[in-house]
Amino acid sequence: MIVFVRDKDTGSLLPAPGFPRTLARGSDWRAFLAKCMEEGRCSGEFPAQEESISVPATGIRISSNAAMVLIGGLPDERLLATALRILPLFSALVIGEHQISVAAAQAGVGADANAKAEVLTRWLGASRDKLRTALQSSGQARVALELQDEELRAASEELTRSQEAIEVANQNLIETNAALELSSAEAQLDRQRAEDANRAKSEFLATMSHELRTPLNAIGGYASLLEMGIGGEMSGLQMDYLARIKRSQEHLSTLISDVLNYAKVEAGKIELDLADIDLDAELGSIGSLIEPQAAARGVTYKFSPAAAGVQVRTDRDKMVQIVLNLLTNAVKFTPAGGRVELCSSSDGATAWIQVSDTGQGIPADKLSSIFEPFVQLERRMDAEQPGVGLGLAISRDLAERMGGGIVVESAPGKGATFTLRLPIAQATNGVEEPRQYEASLSPESGAD
């Protein structure tokens, strides 16, 4: 026996609790139950759980919401009548329990829904607070973004102006580069012209020096012959004139020699004959060349050697030429009663030759220009100093070509000291006490 009760929600007849059963061919059973509820009683055969076996079934409507199905045939009428009297109560009970279960389930669902609603309410409140905070932050962010947008717009405008300025500067740079290239080409052309002109000048000076020296030598030679009386006896006045002619010829010959030497230096035609030279020995021999000039001007000359045994690697003639030029200048610009001193020293690697005087000195603003060609400083304002200002320029160039150099120290009223630096050929171990050679000559001594 199976009792079916109508479900309130779906309206379908479902097996009551305690009467579960697996029914084959459910669609046929649903049609059978519908017929039973409509007619009150119906019969039929249905397959059991095994499809190959069929069993008879009788369906009886118990109430409008319940039905009973008897499988396997009808019991006797007495049992059936008893069952029909009991089953409506059972049906009501089942329906009530079902409704209670449904109500309980609904209540549970409602409680669960309330709990979920409370949780949802709390979540919505928290979300609302978060949303409010987010909206506030969003407002602040919007303001910040607006400010940043303004700044970016201003920066973009500034960048645009900068790009325009860069384009203008780039165009100016291109034009400047073009102008510089043109100027460089012109400068190169001018430099080439200047070099050609300088070369032509040097060649002209060398040629003119040679051409002028020949008649000057003839003038000096004939003046010497007249002075010797070969052309007849000369009066005192004539002898004075001859002396003036010879001094002028010698002066002019010196100037021409300076110009010729400078032309050779500029043209790079100076040849050096380097050798190991005993420094103090060579410096000592220069005294005989400068003493007559010192005596003529009333200047005291002193040699203080302090480089005994030191040899320098140099060109002897060029070294003597430099030192003699420095001494001649010192004597020339030192007043009578003054002093000119030649000193030597070394440190084992370098030799120094110093020429000092007690003249008027050189102003500080002139020290950097005295080695330039054709620059001549009149340190004595009361006398004419012969020369064209090439001696120091030639001396500096020769010193540098020999691996050395020349520097000067001076101050107005304190004289000047020129220092020639030369490389030492070999180190010397012996140290000798400085020797001094002094010649104090004056115009009254009778020396030439």
C-alpha positions in Angstrom: 0.0 0.0 0.0 1.3 3.5 -0.9 -0.4 6.7 0.4 -0.1 9.8 -1.7 -0.7 13.3 -0.4 -1.0 16.5 -2.5 1.8 18.9 -2.0 0.4 22.4 -1.2 3.0 24.3 -3.2 3.3 22.2 -6.3 -0.2 20.6 -6.3 1.4 17.2 -7.1 0.6 13.9 -5.3 3.7 12.8 -3.5 4.3 9.6 -1.4 3.5 10.4 2.3 6.3 10.1 4.9 6.7 6.4 5.9 5.6 5.2 2.4 8.6 5.7 0.2 8.7 3.5 -2.8 10.5 3.5 -6.1 8.0 3.4 -8.9 8.9 2.5 -12.4 7.5 4.5 -15.3 6.6 7.6 -13.3 4.6 9.2 -16.2 2.2 6.2 -16.2 1.8 6.5 -12.4 1.0 10.2 -12.6 -1.7 9.5 -15.2 -3.1 6.7 -13.0 -3.2 8.9 -9.9 -4.9 11.7 -11.8 -7.6 9.2 -13.0 -8.0 7.9 -9.4 -8.5 11.4 -8.0 -11.0 12.2 -10.8 -13.1 9.0 -10.6 -12.6 8.0 -6.9 -11.4 4.5 -7.8 -9.4 3.0 -10.7 -7.5 -0.1 -11.5 -4.5 -1.0 -13.7 -1.3 -3.0 -14.1 2.2 -1.6 -13.7 5.6 -3.0 -14.1 7.4 -3.5 -10.8 11.0 -2.6 -10.2 11.9 -5.2 -12.7 10.6 -4.2 -16.0 9.7 -7.8 -17.0 7.1 -8.3 -14.1 3.7 -6.6 -14.0 1.6 -6.2 -10.9 -2.1 -5.1 -10.5 -2.8 -1.9 -8.7 -6.0 -0.3 -7.3 -6.2 3.4 -6.6 -8.8 4.8 -4.1 -9.3 8.5 -3.4 -9.3 9.1 0.3 -9.9 12.9 0.2 -9.5 15.8 -2.2 -5.8 15.9 -1.2 -4.9 12.3 -0.7 -5.1 8.9 -2.4 -4.2 5.3 -1.6 -2.8 2.8 -4.0 -3.1 -0.9 -3.3 -0.5 -3.0 -5.2 -1.2 -6.6 -5.8 -5.0 -6.6 -5.7 -7.7 -5.7 -3.2 -8.0 -7.0 0.4 -11.4 -8.2 1.6 -14.0 -5.6 1.9 -14.0 -5.5 5.6 -10.3 -4.5 5.8 -10.8 -2.1 3.0 -13.6 -0.4 4.8 -11.6 -0.1 7.9 -8.7 1.4 6.0 -10.9 3.9 4.3 -12.2 5.0 7.7 -8.7 5.4 9.1 -6.8 6.9 6.1 -8.7 10.2 6.0 -7.4 10.8 9.5 -4.0 9.7 8.5 -4.1 12.0 5.4 -5.1 14.9 7.5 -2.3 14.1 9.9 0.2 13.9 7.1 -1.0 17.1 5.5 -0.8 18.8 8.9 2.7 17.6 9.5 3.6 18.6 6.1 2.2 22.1 6.6 4.0 22.3 10.0 7.2 21.2 8.3 6.7 23.6 5.6 5.9 26.4 8.1 8.9 25.5 10.2 11.0 25.5 7.1 9.5 28.8 6.1 10.1 30.1 9.6 13.7 28.8 9.4 14.1 30.4 6.0 12.6 33.6 7.4 14.9 33.5 10.4 17.8 32.8 8.2 16.6 35.6 5.9 16.4 37.9 8.9 19.9 37.0 9.9 21.1 37.4 6.4 19.2 40.7 6.2 20.8 41.9 9.4 24.2 40.9 8.1 23.3 42.5 4.8 22.2 45.6 6.6 25.4 45.8 8.6 27.4 45.2 5.4 25.3 47.8 3.5 26.0 50.3 6.4 29.7 49.6 6.3 29.6 49.7 2.5 27.7 53.0 2.8 30.4 54.4 5.1 33.1 53.2 2.9 31.3 54.6 -0.1 30.9 58.0 1.7 34.6 57.9 2.6 35.4 56.9 -1.0 33.2 59.7 -2.3 34.9 62.2 -0.1 38.3 60.8 -1.1 37.1 60.8 -4.7 36.1 64.5 -4.3 39.5 65.3 -2.9 41.1 63.2 -5.6 39.1 65.1 -8.2 40.3 68.4 -6.8 43.8 67.1 -6.8 43.4 65.8 -10.3 42.0 69.2 -11.4 45.1 70.9 -9.8 47.4 68.4 -11.5 45.5 68.9 -14.7 46.1 72.6 -14.4 49.8 72.1 -13.6 50.1 69.6 -16.5 48.4 72.1 -18.8 50.8 74.8 -17.7 53.8 72.5 -18.0 52.6 71.5 -21.4 52.4 75.1 -22.5 55.8 75.7 -21.0 57.2 72.7 -22.8 55.7 73.9 -26.0 57.3 77.3 -25.5 60.6 75.5 -24.7 60.4 73.4 -27.8 59.8 76.5 -29.8 62.7 78.2 -28.1 64.8 75.1 -28.7 63.8 75.1 -32.4 64.8 78.7 -32.7 68.1 78.1 -30.8 68.7 75.1 -33.0 68.1 77.2 -36.1 70.5 79.8 -34.7 73.0 77.1 -34.0 72.8 75.8 -37.5 73.3 79.3 -38.8 76.1 79.9 -36.3 77.8 76.6 -37.3 77.5 77.6 -40.9 79.1 81.0 -40.1 81.8 79.3 -38.1 82.6 76.9 -40.9 82.8 79.9 -43.2 84.9 81.8 -40.7 87.1 78.7 -40.1 87.7 78.4 -43.8 88.5 82.1 -44.0 90.7 81.8 -40.9 92.6 78.9 -42.5 93.0 80.9 -45.7 94.2 83.9 -43.6 96.6 81.7 -41.6 98.0 80.3 -44.8 98.4 83.8 -46.2 100.0 84.9 -42.9 102.4 81.9 -43.0 103.3 82.7 -46.6 103.8 86.3 -45.7 105.9 85.4 -42.7 108.0 83.1 -44.8 108.4 85.8 -47.4 109.3 88.3 -44.7 112.0 85.9 -43.2 113.4 85.3 -46.6 113.4 89.0 -47.3 115.2 89.8 -44.0 117.8 87.1 -44.6 118.4 88.4 -48.2 118.6 92.1 -47.1 120.9 91.2 -44.2 123.3 89.6 -46.5 123.0 92.4 -49.0 123.5 95.1 -46.4 126.4 93.4 -44.7 128.6 93.6 -47.8 128.7 97.4 -48.2 128.9 97.8 -44.4 132.0 95.5 -44.3 133.5 97.7 -47.1 132.7 100.9 -45.1 134.4 99.4 -42.0 137.4 98.2 -44.0 138.0 101.5 -45.7 137.6 103.4 -42.4 140.2 101.2 -40.9 142.6 101.9 -43.8 142.1 105.6 -43.4 142.6 105.3 -39.7 145.9 103.5 -40.3 147.1 106.4 -42.4 147.4 104.4 -45.7 145.6 107.2 -47.6 147.7 109.9 -46.0 148.1 111.6 -42.7 144.7 112.4 -40.9 144.0 115.3 -38.7 142.6 115.0 -35.2 139.2 116.0 -36.4 139.3 113.6 -39.2 140.3 110.8 -36.9 137.3 111.6 -34.7 135.0 111.4 -37.7 136.5 108.0 -38.6 135.9 106.8 -35.1 132.3 107.9 -35.3 131.9 106.2 -38.7 133.4 102.9 -37.4 131.1 102.9 -34.3 128.1 103.5 -36.5 129.2 100.8 -38.9 129.7 98.3 -36.0 126.3 99.3 -34.5 124.5 98.8 -37.8 126.4 95.5 -38.4 125.2 94.3 -35.0 121.6 95.2 -35.8 121.8 93.4 -39.2 123.3 90.3 -37.5 120.4 90.3 -35.0 117.9 90.5 -37.9 119.7 87.8 -39.8 119.8 85.5 -36.7 116.1 86.1 -36.0 115.2 85.4 -39.6 117.1 82.1 -39.4 115.3 81.2 -36.1 111.9 82.0 -37.5 112.6 80.0 -40.7 113.8 77.0 -38.6 117.2 77.1 -40.2 119.2 77.1 -37.0 121.3 73.9 -36.7 122.4 72.8 -33.3 125.7 71.0 -32.6 125.0 69.4 -29.2 127.8 68.2 -27.1 128.8 67.8 -23.4 130.2 71.1 -22.2 132.0 71.9 -18.9 129.6 74.6 -17.7 131.9 76.7 -15.4 134.9 76.5 -17.8 132.8 78.0 -20.6 131.2 80.6 -18.4 134.6 81.7 -17.1 135.8 82.4 -20.6 133.0 84.8 -21.3 134.5 87.3 -18.8 137.1 88.5 -21.4 134.3 89.3 -23.8 132.1 91.4 -21.4 134.8 93.0 -19.2 135.7 95.8 -21.8 132.0 96.8 -22.0 131.6 96.8 -18.2 134.8 98.9 -17.8 133.6 101.4 -20.4 130.4 102.0 -18.4 132.0 101.9 -14.9 130.1 98.7 -14.0 131.6 95.9 -11.7 131.4 92.4 -13.2 131.6 89.3 -11.0 131.5 85.6 -11.9 130.4 83.2 -9.1 130.7 79.5 -10.2 129.0 76.9 -8.1 128.7 74.0 -10.6 132.2 72.5 -10.5 132.6 69.5 -12.8 129.0 69.8 -14.1 128.6 69.2 -17.8 125.6 70.4 -19.8 124.3 68.9 -23.0 124.1 72.0 -25.3 125.5 73.8 -28.3 128.5 75.7 -27.0 128.3 78.6 -29.4 124.6 79.1 -28.9 125.0 78.9 -25.1 127.8 81.5 -25.2 125.6 83.7 -27.5 122.7 83.6 -25.0 124.8 84.3 -21.9 126.7 87.1 -23.7 123.5 88.7 -24.8 122.1 88.6 -21.3 125.3 90.1 -19.9 125.4 92.8 -22.6 121.8 93.8 -21.7 122.7 93.8 -18.0 125.7 96.1 -18.5 123.8 98.3 -21.0 120.9 99.0 -18.5 123.1 99.3 -15.3 124.2 102.8 -14.4 127.8 103.6 -13.6 128.8 102.2 -10.1 126.4 99.4 -10.5 127.1 95.7 -10.5 126.5 92.7 -12.9 126.9 89.2 -11.7 127.1 85.8 -13.5 126.3 82.7 -11.3 126.0 79.0 -12.0 124.3 76.2 -10.0 122.8 72.7 -10.5 120.7 70.1 -8.7 122.1 67.0 -10.4 119.5 67.1 -13.3 119.3 70.7 -14.3 121.8 73.5 -14.5 121.0 77.2 -13.9 122.9 80.2 -15.2 121.8 83.5 -13.6 122.7 87.0 -14.8 121.8 89.7 -12.3 122.2 93.4 -12.4 121.5 96.4 -10.1 119.8 98.5 -12.7 116.4 100.2 -12.7 114.5 97.0 -13.0 111.5 96.1 -15.2 107.9 97.1 -14.5 105.6 94.1 -13.7 103.3 94.8 -16.7 106.3 94.6 -19.0 107.8 91.3 -17.9 105.5 89.2 -20.2 106.5 91.2 -23.3 110.2 91.6 -23.1 110.8 88.2 -24.9 108.7 89.2 -27.8 110.5 90.2 -31.0 111.1 93.9 -31.7 110.2 94.9 -28.1 112.8 97.1 -26.4 112.4 98.6 -23.0 114.3 101.7 -22.1 115.1 101.1 -18.5 117.3 104.2 -18.5 115.4 107.2 -19.6 118.5 109.5 -19.8 120.4 107.5 -22.5 119.7 106.0 -25.9 120.0 102.2 -25.9 121.0 100.7 -29.3 119.3 97.6 -30.7 116.1 96.5 -32.2 114.8 94.3 -29.5 115.6 90.9 -31.0 118.2 89.6 -28.6 115.9 88.2 -25.9 113.5 86.7 -28.5 116.4 84.9 -30.2 117.9 83.8 -26.8 114.6 82.3 -25.6 114.1 80.4 -28.8 117.6 79.0 -28.8 117.3 78.0 -25.2 114.0 76.1 -25.8 115.5 74.4 -28.9 118.3 73.1 -26.6 115.9 71.7 -24.1 115.9 74.6 -21.7 114.4 78.0 -21.2 114.7 81.5 -19.8 112.8 83.2 -17.1 113.1 86.7 -15.5 112.5 88.2 -12.1 112.5 91.9 -11.6 111.0 94.9 -9.9 111.4 98.6 -10.5 114.4 100.0 -8.7 115.7 96.5 -7.7 117.4 95.3 -10.9 116.7 92.2 -12.8 117.7 88.5 -12.8 117.6 86.4 -15.9 117.9 82.6 -15.4 118.9 80.3 -18.2 118.0 76.6 -17.6 119.9 73.8 -19.5 119.8 70.0 -19.1 122.8 68.3 -17.5 124.6 65.8 -19.5 125.6 63.5 -16.7 125.3 63.6 -12.9 128.4 64.6 -10.9 129.2 63.5 -7.4 131.9 66.0 -6.4 130.9 69.3 -4.8 133.4 72.1 -4.8 133.3 75.3 -2.9 132.2 78.2 -5.2 135.0 80.0 -6.9 134.7 83.7 -7.6 136.2 85.7 -10.4 135.7 89.5 -10.1 136.7 92.3 -12.3 136.1 95.8 -11.1 136.8 98.1 -14.0 136.0 101.8 -14.6 136.4 104.2 -17.5 139.5 105.6 -15.8 141.3 102.3 -16.0 142.3 102.9 -19.6 140.7 99.8 -21.0 138.9 99.9 -24.4 
